[in-house]
Amino acid sequence: MLTVRSRGCRMFVEPSVGSEGACRSQQTPRTAARMDEQALLGLNPNADSDFRQRALAYFEQLKISPDAWQACAEALAQRTYSDDHIKFFCFQVLEHQVKYKYSELTTIQQQLIRETLISWLQAQMLNPQPEKTFIRNKAAQVFALLFVTEYLTKWPKFFFDILSVVGLNSRGVDLYLRILMAIDSELVDRDVVHTSEEARRNTLIKDTMREQCIPNLVESWYQILQNYQYTNSEVTCQCLEVVGAYVSWIDLSLIANDRFINMLLGHMSIEVLREEACDCLFEIVNKGMDPVDKMKLVESLCQVLQSAGFFSIDQEEDVDFLARFSKLVNGMGQSLIASWTKLIKNGDIKNAQEALQAIETKVALMLQLLIHEDDDISSNIIGFCYDYLHILKQLTMLSDQQKANVEAIMLAVMKKLTYDEEYNFENEGEDEAMFVEYRKQLKLLLDRLAQVSPELLLASVRRVFSSTLQNWQTTRFMEVEVAIRLLYMLAEALPVSHGAHFSGDVSKASALQDMMRTLVTSGVSSYQHTSVTLEFFETVVRYEKFFTVEPQHIPCVLMAFLDHRGLRHASAKVRSRTAYLFSRFVKSLNKQMNPFIEDILNRIQDLLELSPPENGYQSLLSSDDQLFIYETAGVLIVNSEYPAERKQALMRNLLTPLMEKFKILLEKLMLAQDEERQASLADCLNHAVGFASRTSKAFSNKQTVKQCGCSEVYLDCLQTFLPALSCPLQKDVLRSGVRTFLHRMIICLEEEVLPFIPSASEHMLKDCEAKDLQELIPLINQITAKFKVQVSPFLQQMFMPLLHAIFEVLLRPAEDNDQSAALEKQMLRRSYFAFLQTVTGSGMSEVIANQGAENVERVLVTVIQGAVEYPDPIAQKTCFIILSKLVELWGGEDGPVGFADFVYKHIVPACFLAPLKQTFDLADAQTVLALSECAVTLKTIHLKRGPECVQYLQQEYLPSLQVAPEIIQEFCQALQQPDAKVFKNYLKVFFQRAKP
């Protein structure tokens, strides 16, 4: 049996449990209930679906039943079943009882669960074979759940009872350690979300454990380690994991003492234990403590590890161990740095100096780990490295050794940034993704190096860059790539405003200028590796300001973009990225592009081709990539110094092939029988519209479509594209593309687009689904907000047809549980109210007023319904905005006949009924915004109707809600306050009090 210490005296763990114990053998009467054997067959992974469904139903039945679970308890205690899946199932049922139903159980039933678990634990000592790991883990979870439920009340001797059963039996110890890990997970695991009540309970449990049993548990761990360290590595590693987990919240002196630390250091020399021992030491080092004590602990550990030869990294071949060791060294380094920071803050210069000295002596080891060829080992030490540089940044003067350290870190980072031979550029998987993440960490180090010594970084990069590019033809791709990458990274490491790297600090500007000149004149853009090619283009675009200083290099870079090195590269990945980078390059240097415009447009002609599905020709660029090329072409034409006629001619040359192809493809679509062919033709048509849309992004306030003489070309496009709206096939795709084009044309063509809108809207309202309407309404809103009174006749004409289409979709029956249909309707409702808000907010309320009394009332009723009946705070907010606007416009003495009555009959009640609904959650931010607009509505009614409004509230409406007279008085006073904010705040409190 394990001996444990308790308050200084040695004792054996008591086998009994005391008055509330779990170990009274078989005192609780067992039920004779049998389990449903047929249902249990469904637990087998190979069972058919009917049996599996029956098993699930049985599980639900056992969860609900007040006592059927006892059959599972009996099956576990009596070892009725040998099938692992049934045992696991029984533990799941018990787990549910303990987790969700425990307070409903009788004292005898609770005693039964305790006895069941202890009986099962006792049986494990005798079983010829240990249970499967997944069963042991599930059992440990159930023990842990019972522990957190009962430890503070009914089972204070939980650990003593467990230990009295398991003794030093290896199977028992295994379960004891699993239970401890499960308890730690319940109490401490930050990934588990706990309620505030559970958090308080967990704190109380930990405090009680520290007071009553932690020393005993620590003693048991020591005995387990001592007993099994040479004979059972699995149990020893489990125990080390437990120590590492608990050390974060127990008294550190129980572990950080000679006997424990010496044993752990001994484990560092045992191959099967050392990784776990490393992790355990890391947790000890990571524990918060006094900075001087921490420094002493780390230093004593380091001395022992160094004398044992652990600092000789090059002698070690086991990379898994080195990865853990690197993490330990990182922890020790960061702990020393944390101590230094605290000591400096406290003004303890003497000890701070000692801490800095201790840190400096670890730098050599840190560098060995940082430069290690295994990236995991290197990655684990980056934190220490980063924090060390942060210290150096704070020092006023660096010693020669510190300068040498900075340079060594810099060289290590440069070396480690390099790709290895195995990196798969064409099919990047998990390993490649991990290296990309690792590179990001190294970039942070490089940025920190730049803060410590920008001159040194610039000089080092320049040296590496120049020597590599001098001989790039005979240098391996990874070295060429990293040399260019370093130049690219300097842009962020040495930041300047607006990319002005080539002005200001002369030495820095000239160094960067030299490197850029070398990059574009060396011929390295021809290097036959995708990584080098991409890095070349990325860097050229990042330093585009270089070309304003030395514009003579623009032609050769343009050629690189346009030939086999860029847009015509063998790799699709390179072509795709280059399309985007080319667009950025041209945009940023548009003033320098004038001499090359026509040449570029001629050279990209073939890349602009719309490739129809039937020609079988695989285009060099995807349609997404072509968007960038069209945009680039647009930018070149619009920003050129050509007169408007020339711009118009070039834009027509660019867009006419699209229009011609569009007409042909639309005819083919109308005749196409095969659905797959229809879809591919519609896609192609959509791309054509998208390309034309994209060219219009080149226009601006300074260079409008009109000024460039291009209105006619885009109007021709509109006339070409609009017939697609009446095509009965592939409606969604075609309408979406044309709608987007219309959005762009409203911005670019302004009122010239207006003649096309009525017909387009009419077509888009035919055969509408919820999604079509949701996408059409923003277009109408854009037109309304932009043109206001100009589009009043159009709006009056299409107002009711649009509303009828919306109401028709909203009134369509849908299945109760059809979530997507419900969501679509909710979004359509929001769009509808947004439309009404745009109309009223753009000073166009007469559009609504002119629809006839019956229609006006119907619209107003829908707004009241939106404010009150649908639990959607976003829509409710919009409805109150509409109502307050209408009250502002129509609520005075000269308003439409009957509107004042409507205000009192419907709008005022809506302002109370909505917030009083249970679904109106005043803790929700969106709902609070809706309430704020509700307050604005009431204030506006008071503003327009004056004392009459107050009288109505005082004498009629509020008394009808059974509001107390003094509260009515208080409400009306708040409403009459001139400061709207006072009333908004009051209204929230009013409804908080009114709700039960």
N, C-alpha and C positions, 0 to 999 in steps of 0.2 A: 504493500500500500504506500501511496505517496505521503511523505510527511510534509506538514506545512507549518509555517511560523505564525503565531498570533500574539501581537503585543509583547514580543520579546521572549515568550516561552515556547518550547517545542511541544508539539502535540500531534496526535494522529487524528485524521479527519473522522468525525463521528459518523457512524453508519445510519443513525436514526435521524428523523427530520424534525422532531419536535411536534408540538400540537397541531401545526398546519402542514406537516410534511408530506412528501411525495412518496415515501418509501414503505409505508405500511403495507406489507405484502397482502395482496388480494383481499382487503377488507371490504372494498366496495362491491356490492352484488353486481355480477355481470349480466347483461341482457342475453337472451337466447336468440336475438334477431339474426336472420340469415340474410346474406347479400344476394342480389339478383344475378345469378350465375350467367344467365343469357346476356344481360347487359354488359357484364364484365368481359365477355368475349370480344366486344367492340373496342377494348383497350389495346388489343394486339395491332401493331402497325400495319399488318397485312390483312386486317379484317375488311369486309366490304362496307360500303357506305351505310347500308341499313343498320348494321351492327354498331357502326361508329356513331350514328345518330342516336341509337338507343342508349349507348354509353353516355353520350352528352346529356341526354334527357335524364338519365339516372343520376348523374352528377348534380344537375340542377335540383332534382327531387331531394337528394340527400342534403343539399345546402339549405333548402327551405324547411325541411322537416325538423321539428324540435328534438327528436331523439333517434331518428334513423341512422345518424352518423355513428351511433354507439356500436353498430355492427362493424364499422371500419376499425374502431378502437379495439374491439375484441379480436378482430382478425389480425391486427398487428401484435397485440399482447400474446395471443395464443399461437402466433406464427402459422396461421391457417393456410396461407397461400405461399407457394414458392415462386409464382410468376412475378417478375420484377415490375411489370407495368401495373399490376393490381396493388402491389405494396406502395408504389409511388402514388397511385390513385387514392389509397387510404390516407396517406400523409397529406395529400391535397385537401381532402375532405376535412381532416382535423385542422389543417392550416386555416381553412375558411371559418371554422367554428371559433378558433382562438382570435382570429383577426376581426371578425365582424359580429359574432354572436355571443361572445364570452359573457357579457354582462347579463344576458338572458338565461344563462345556464344556472341550474341549482348548484348548491355547494357540493352535493354528492356527484353531480356530473362533472364539475370542475376537478374534484378529487380523482374522478375516473380518468380524465385526460392526463393528469400528473402521473398517476400509477401506470397508465398505458405506456407513456414515454420511458419511465424508469424500467418497466418490465422489458420493453424492447431493447433498451440499452444493456440491461443485464444479459439478455439473450445473445447480444453481439459478442460477449466474451467467450461464449461456448460454441458459436457457429463454426462449422468446419471451414467455411469460406466466408471472407468478408463480403458485405453487401456491395453492389455496384456503386460507383462514385456518385452518380446522380441521385441515388436513394439516400446515401449518407448526407449529401448536401441539403436535400429537401428536409430530412429529419432534423439537421442542424438549424435550418430556418424555423421549423416549428418550435424547437426548444427555445430559440432566441425570441420568438414572438411571445411564448408563454413567460419567458424571463421578464421582458419589459412590461408585461401585464401584471405579474404577480410578485416581482422581487421586493417592491416597496411595501407590500401588504401581507400576502399569504405565504410567500416562499423566500424568506430572507436568507435561508441556508442553501440556496440553489447550488452554488459552486461546491460547497462541502458535500452535498448529496451526490452530485455528479462524480466528484473525485473519489468518494467512498466506494462507488460502483466500479469505476474504471481502473483504479489502482495504477500499476505500471504496465498493465496489459497493453501491448502495442496497438491493438484494434481500438481499445477503449480510449487510449491517449489520442489516437487519430480523430475520434469523434469529439472528444473534449476540445481539441484544438479547432475543429471545424465549427463547433458551437460558439467558441470564443470569437472567431472571425465573423460569424453571422451576427453576434451581439454587437460587435464593433460597427458592423455595417448598419444595423438598426439605430445605433446611438450617434454615430459620428459621420457616416457617409454623406458628403455634401450633395451628391447627385440625387439623393432621395429627398423629395419635397415633404416637409413636415408641417403640420398645423402649429400655431403658436402654443397650443396646449401640449401637443406631443413634444415640442422643443423644450418646454418647461419641465415636463416629466423626464425627458432624457437628461437634462442638466441635473435634476435631483437624483436620478439613478447614478450618474457618474460621481456626484459628490458623496453619495452613500457608499458606493463601491470603494472610493478612495479611503474613506474612513474605516470601513469594516473588513474589506477582503482583498484589496489590491496587493498588500505585502504578501499575503498567502498565495495569491495567484502568481506573483513574481517568483516566489520560492518554488512553486510547482514547475514553472518554466525552466528554472535553473536545474532542477532535478531531472526534468525530461532531457534537456540538452546534455547534461553530464552523462545520463544513462544511455542515450541513444546515439551520441555523436559519432561513434565509430562503428555502430552495428546497424543503424536504420536511418539512412540519409533522408528518406522521404519524410519521416516523422520529425527529424531534426530541422529540415527546411521549413516544414509547416510551423514549427515552434518559433523559428527565427522570424517568419512572416508575422506571427501573432505579436511577438515582441516589437517588431517594427511598427505594427498598426497601433498598439496601445501606448507606445512611448510618447505619442503626440499629446496625450491627455492625462498621463499619470506623473507622479513625482519622479523627475529624471534621476535623482540620486539613487533610486532603487535599481536602476540599470547602469547608469554611468558611474560604476565603481570598479575597483580593481578586479574582483572575481569575475564579473560579467564581461567587462571589456577584454580581459586576458583570454577568456574562453572564446569570445567572438574573434579576436585576433588569431587565436589558434585555428579557428574554423577557416580563416582566410587562406590557410596553407593546405586545406583538405579540398581536393578538386571538386567533389560532388556538393560541397557545402558553400564554397567561397562566393558564388554569385549571390546567394541568399544572405550570407553574412555581410557582404558589401552593401546590399540594400538596407539591412538592419542598421549598420553603422551610419548610413546616409540619414536614416530617420532620426537617429540619436543626435547627429550633428545638426540636423535641421531644426531641432527643438528650440523654441525661444528661451533664452536665459540671459543672465548678466553678461555684458560684453567681455569683461576681463576673464570670467569663468569660462565663457565659450572659447576665448582665445587659448586659454590653458588646455582645455579639453582637446581642441583641434591640434594644437602643437604636440601634445603627448601622443595622440594617435599617429600623427605624421612621423614622429621620431621612430615609433615602433615599426610602422609600415616601411619606412625608408631603410631601417637597419635589416628588415626581413627581405629586402631586395625588390619590393613592389614598385619602386620608382624607376626601375630599369625596364622601361617599356619595350625596348627593342628585343629583350630576351623572351618576351611573352608572345605565344602564338595563338592563344585562345581568344578570339575576337569577342565572343559573347561575354566572357569575364571582363575583358578590357572595356567593353561598353558600360558595364555596371561600375567598374572601377573609375571610369571617366566621370560618370554621374556622381560618384562619391567625392572625387577630387573637386568637381564643380561645386558640390554642396559645401565642402570645407572652405574653398576659396571664397564663395559668396558669404559664408558665415563670418569669415575674418573681415571681409569688406564691410558687412553690416556692423560688426563690432567697431571697426575704425570710424565709420560714419557716426555712430552713437557717441563714441569717445570724443571725437572732434566737436560734436554738438554740445557735449557736457563740459568742454574746455579741459579735458584730461589729456594734455599734450604728451606727457611722458608715455602713458599706456597706448595712446594713438600711434606714437612713433614705433613702439614695439609691434603693434598690430600691422603697421605698414611694412616693417621689416619682415614679419612673418609672411605677409602676402608676397613680397618680392622673392622670397626663397622658394615659392611655389611656381613662379612664372616659367622656369625652365621645364618643369613637369607639364605645366599647362600647354606649352608650345609643342612638346612631344606629342601630346594627345590631339592637339588642334591639327597638326600636320599629318596625323596618322592616315594611312590610305583608306581605312574603313570609315565611311561617312557618318555612321551611327556614333562611333567613338568620338569623332571630331565634333559632331553636332552637340553631344552631351556636355562639352566643355565651353561652348560659346558664351553661355551666361556669365561665367567667371571672367572670361576674356573681355566681354563687353563692359562689365562692371569695373574691371581693372582700368580699362581705358577711361572710364568716367572719373576715376580717382585722379589719373594723370592730367585730365582736362582741368581739374580743380587746383592742381599745384602751380605755383607761380614759376618755378624753375624745374626743369627736368635734369636729372643726373645723366652722365654718359651711359650708364647701364640702362636707365629707363628709356633713353633715346634708342639704344640698341634693341630693347624689348619691343618698342613701337615698330621699328623697322622689321624685326623678325615676325611680328604678328602680320604686318603688311605683306611680307613675302609669302607667309603661310596662306593668307586669304587668297592671294593671286594664284597660288598653286592649286588650292582646293576648289577654286571656281571652275577649274578645267574639266570638261567632259571626259569620261573614260571611253575606251574602245567599244564597250558593250552597249553604250547608249543607243537605243533604237529610235531614230528620228522619224521614220516613216510610220511607225505603229507604237506610239508612246503608251506604255502601260503603267502599272503601279510603281515599279522601281524608278521609272523616269519622272513620275509625278513627285516622288519623294526627293529626288535630286533637285527638282525645280524649287521645292519648298526649302531645301537645304541652302540652295543658292540665295534665296531671299534672306535667310539668316546671315549669310556671309555678307550680303549687301549692307545689312544693318551695321555689321562690324566695320565695313569700309567707310560708311557714313560717319561712324564714331571716330575712326582714325583721322578722317578729314577735319573733325573738330579739334582733335589733339594737335595734329601737325599737318595743316593743308599743304605747306611747301614740300614736305617730305613725300606726301602722297602723290602730288603732281609730278615731282621729279622721278619717283619710282615708276609710275605709270608711263611716263614719257620714255624712260630708259627701256622698259619691257616692250613698249609699243614700237619704238624706233628700231630696236634690234630685230624684232620679229618681222616687221614689214619689209626690212631690208632684204631678207631672204625668204619671203613668203612662199616662193615657188618650191622650195625644198623643205619647208617646215610642215609638221603634221597639222591636220585641220584644227584639232582642239586647241593648239597653242596659238594659231592665227585667230581663231574665234575669240579666245579669252583676251587677247591683246586688244582687239576692237571693242570687245565687251567692256573692258576697263575704261577705255576712252568714253564709251556710252555712259557708264556709271558715274563718271566724274561730273556730268551735268547736274546730277542730284546731290552728289557728295559735296560739291562746291557751288551751292545755289546762288543764283543772281535773279534780279527781277526781270520778267519778260524775256528770258533767254538771252540777255545781253552779255554773253560770254566773251565777246570780242571787243569789248570796250572797258574802260575803267582800269583796274589793276594791270599795268603794262606787261609785267613778266608772265602773269597767268594767261592774259589774252594772247600773248605771242606764242606761249607754249601750246595752247589749244589750237591756235591758227596753224602752227607748224604741223601738228599731228593731223589736223583735218586736211591740210594740203597734201601730206604724205598719203593719207587714206584715199583721196580721190585721184591722185596721179600715179600711184604705185601699180595700178592694174590689178589690185587684190580682188576687185569685184568679179574677176574672171575665175576665182578659185572654185574648183569643182567639188564643193560641198555645201549642202543647203544651209547648214548652220552659219557658215562664214558669209554666204550671200545675204541671208536675212539680217545678220548683224550689221553688214555694210549698209543696207538700206535703212535699217532702224536708226543708225548713227547719223547718216546723212540728213535724215528728216529731223532728228532731235536737234542737230546743230545747223538748222536751215539759215540762221543769221550769218553764218560764215560766208554764204554765197552773196550776201549784200556787200560784204567787205572784199571778196575776191570773185566777182561775177564771171570771170573768164572760165571758171570750172563748171558752169551750169551745163553747157552743151554735152560734155562727156558724161555727166551724171544722168542727164535726160536720156542719152543713148543707152546707158546701163539699164534704166527703168524700162525702156521700150523694146530692147532686144532679148536674146536668149538668156541674158542674166536676170531679167526681171519678169515682165509680163508674158514672155514667151519661154520661160524656163521649163525644163522637163518635169519639174515637181509641181503638182497642183497646189500644194501648200505654199510654196514660194510665190506662185502666180497670184494666189488669193491675197496673201498679205501685202504683196507689192501693189496690187490694185488700190488697196486702202492707203498705203504709204505714198503712192504717186499722187493720189488726190490731195493728201495733206501737203505734199511738197509744192505742188502747183498753186494751191490756195495761199500758202504762206509767202510764196515768191511771185505772186501774180503781177507785180509791177515790173519784175525782171523778165517776164515771159514773152513780152510782145514780139521780139525778133523770131521766136520759134513757133508761134501759134499755128500757122498753116501747116508747117512741117509736121508738128505733133498730130494735128487733126488728120492729116493724110496717113500718118503711120498707125494711128489707132483705128482706122476705118474698119478693118476686118474684125476688131475686137468688139465693135458696136453692133455687129450683125445679130438680128433676132433669129435664133435658130429654131425653126419650126420642128415639131416632133417627128414629121415623116421623113426628113432628109437623112436621118441616121448619122449626121455629122456631129461628132463630139466637139462642142465648143471649147476653146482654150479656157474660158472663164465661166464660172457659174453665173446664174442671173443675179445673185446678190453681189458678186464681184463687178458685174457689168454696171450695176447702179453707180458704183464709184467712178467708173470710166465715163459714164454719161454726165455725172455731176462735174467731173474734171473738164470735159468738153464744154459744158455750159459756162463754167468759171472762166475758161480761156477766152470764149467768145465775148461774154458780158464785160469782163474787165480789160478787154483789149483797148487799144487807142484808136481803133477803126471808127469811121463814121457810122451813123445808125444804119444806112443802106447796106453797108458791108456786113454789119452784125446780123441784120435781118437775113441776108443771103446765106451766111454761114449757119445760122440757126435753122433756116429752112432746109439746107443740105443735111443737117443733122437729124431733123425730125421727119422729113418727107418719106425716107425709106420705112420708118416705123408706121406712118399712116397708111402707106400702100400695102405693107404686109398685113396690117390690122384688118383692112377691108377684105383682103383675100381670105384670111384665116376666119373671119366672122362668117363669111359665106360658107366656108367648108364646115364650120361648126353647125350651122343651121341644117346641113345635109347629113351630118354624121349620125350613124345608127348606133355604133358601138360606144358604150358608156365610158370605157377606159380612154378611147380616142377623144371623146367629147371633153373629158377632164383634162387631157394633155393639151388640147387646143385652147381650152379656156385659160389654162395656166399661161400659155404662151401669149394670149391676148392680154392677160393681166400684167405680164411682164412689160409688154409694149407700153401700156398706160403708165406703169410704174416708172419706166425709163424717161418718158416724157415729163412726168411729174418731177423727177429728180433733177432734170436740167433746170427747172424753174427755181431751184434753191440758190442758184447763182445770183439772182436779182436781189437788190437791196433798196433802201430808201434813197441811196445816192445814185444807184443805177436801176431805175424801174424798167418794167417791160416796155412802157410807152416811150421812155427816153431812148431805149435801145432799138426802137422801131420794130419790136417783135410781137406786138399785140396780134397782128393778123395771123401769124404762124400759129400761135396758141389758140386763137379762135377757130382756125382750121382743124386743129387737133380736137377741140371740143366737138365740132360738128362730125368729125370722124368717129369719135369714141362714144358719143351719146346713143347712137342706134343700138349699141350692145345692151342698153337697159331694157329694150323690148324683146331681147332674145329669151325664149322660154326655157332654154337649156342652161344648166350650170349658173343659175341666177346669182347664188351667193358670191361666187368668185368674181363674176363680171361686175356686179353692182358694187362690191367692195372696192375694186380698182378704180372704177369711174367716180365713185364718191370721194375717194382720196384725191383724185385729180381735180374735182370740183372745189374741194377745200383749198387746194393750192391756187386755183384760178381766182377764187374770191379774194385771196390776198394779192395776187399778182395783177390780175386784169381789172380789179375793182368793178365799177358799174358796167363795164363792157360785158361782164359775165351775166348780168341780170336777164337779158332776153332768153337765155337758155334754161333758167331756173324753173319756171312753171312746168314746162314739158318734162324736164328731168324728174322733178318731184312727183308728177303725175304717174310716170312710169314706175318710180321706186315705191309708190304706194300700192301698186297692184300685187296681189298674192303675197301679202306681207306676213312674215313671222315676227316673233318678239325681237329676235336679234336684228332683223332688218330695220325695224322701227327704232331700236336703241341706237343704231348707227346713223339713221337718217336724221333723227332729231338734233344731234349736235351740228349738222350741216345747216338746218333751218335756223338754229340758234345763232350760228356764226353770221348768217345772212342778216338776221333780224338785228343783232347787236351792231353790225357794221354799217348797214344801210338805213336802218330805222324807217323814217317816213317814206323813203323812196320805195320800200317794198310793201307798204301798207296795202295796196290793192291785191298784190299776190297773196299776202298773209290772209286777208279777208276771204279770198276765194278758196284757199286750201285749208283754212283753219278747221272747219267741221269735217271735211274728208279725212284729214289727219287724225282728228279726235275719234271719228267713227272707227278708223282702222285700229287705233289704240284700244278703244273700248271692246271692240270685237275680239281682239286677242286676249284681253284681260278677263273677259267673261267666258272664254272657252273652258269647259270642264276639264279638270285634271285629277289624276289619282291622288288620294290623300297623302300617300307616302312618297310621291314623286318630288324629291328634293330639287332636282335640276329645273323642273317646270316652275316650282314655287320661287326659286331664285331668279329665274328669267322674268317672271311677273313682277317680282320686287324691283328688279333693275329697270324694267320698263316703266313701272309706276314712278320711280325716281326721275327717269328721263322726261316723262310727261310733265311732272311738276316743274322740272328744270326749264322746260319749254315755256310754261305759263309764267314762270319767274322772269325769263328773258323778255317775253312780250310785255309784261307789266312794267318791268324795270327799264325798258327802252322807251318808255313814254308812249306805248302803243295800246293802251287799255281800250281805245275805241274799237280796236279789232275784235275784242271780246264783246263789247257793248253792242256792236252792230250785227251780232249773230242771231238776233230775235230773242224775245223774253224767255221762251222755253229753253232754248239752248244755253243762254246765259245762266239761268238757274241751275241747269244740269251741271255746267262747269263748276259753278260755285259750290254745289253740293259735293262734287268729287273732291274739291279742295278741303272742305270741312271733314269729309271722310278720311282723307289723307292725314289731316292733323290729329284726328281722334282715334280712328278705328284700327289702323295698321301699326303694329309695334316696330316701327322703323324710324329711329330718331333722325336719320339723315333726311328722309322724306318729310317727316314732321316739321323739321326746321324750315325746309323750303316752303311748306304750306303756310306756316306762320308769316314768312317773309312776303308771300303773295298776298295774304289777307291784310297785313299791315299796309302794304302798298295800295291795295284796292280801297281800304278805308281812307288812306291819305288822299286818294284821287276822287273817290265817290262819296265819302262819308260826310261831307258838309251839307249845308242847306240846299245847295244847287246840284246835288248828286242825282243819279237816276231814280225815278219813282220806285218806291218799295225797298231801296237798298238800306235805309235806316232801320226798317223793320227787320230785314235780314241780319243786320249787325246784332240786334238785341236777341233775335230768336235763335241765331245759329253761331255767329262769330264769338260773342261773349261766352255762351256755354262751352264752346270748343276750348276756350282758354282755361276752363276749369276741368272739364271732363277728361281732356288728354292727360294733364299731370296727375289726376287722381287715379288713373288706371294702374293696376298692379305692375303692368309691363313697363311703365314709365320709370326707369331706374335712375334716381337722382345721384347715384354714385358713379354713373357712367358719363364720361366726358362729352360724348356726342349728344346725350340726352340733356345735359346741362346747357349745351348750345341751343337746343330746341326750346328749352324753357326760357332762355334769354330772349329768343325771338317772340315767344309767347308774351313775355313782359312788354316788348316793344309794341306788339299788337294792341294790348290793353292801354298802354300809354297813348298810342295814336288815336284809339277810340275816344279816350278822355279829351285829347287835344281837339278833335273834330266836333265832339258832341257836348263838351263842357259839363256844367252842373247836371244836365239831364242824365248823363252817363252815371254820375255818382249817385243820383237819386234812384235810378233803376237798380243799381247794385245794392244800395242800402235798404230799399223798401221792398224790392221784389225778388231779385235773383238770389242773393246770398242767403236771405231768410229761407228761401225754398230748399237750400242745401243744408238747413238746420245749423247754420253757423251762428255762434254766440254773438249777441249784440256788441259786446266790447271788442271782439275780434273783427266784426264788420267795420266798426269805427276805426280800428287800427289799420285795417286794409285800405279803407278809403283815404285815410290820411297819407299813407305811404304812396298811394297812386297819385295823389295831388302834389307830391314833392317835385320841385323843378328838376332835381338831379335824377336822371333815368337810372343811374347805377344803384342808387339807394333802393329804388323800387325793385330792380332785378334781384338784389341780395335779399330783400324782404320776401319776395315771391317764393324763393327757394325755401326759406325757413317756414313760410306759411304752409307749403305743401308737405314739407317734412313732418310738421306737426299734425297735419290733416290725415296723413296715411297711418293706418293701424300698424 
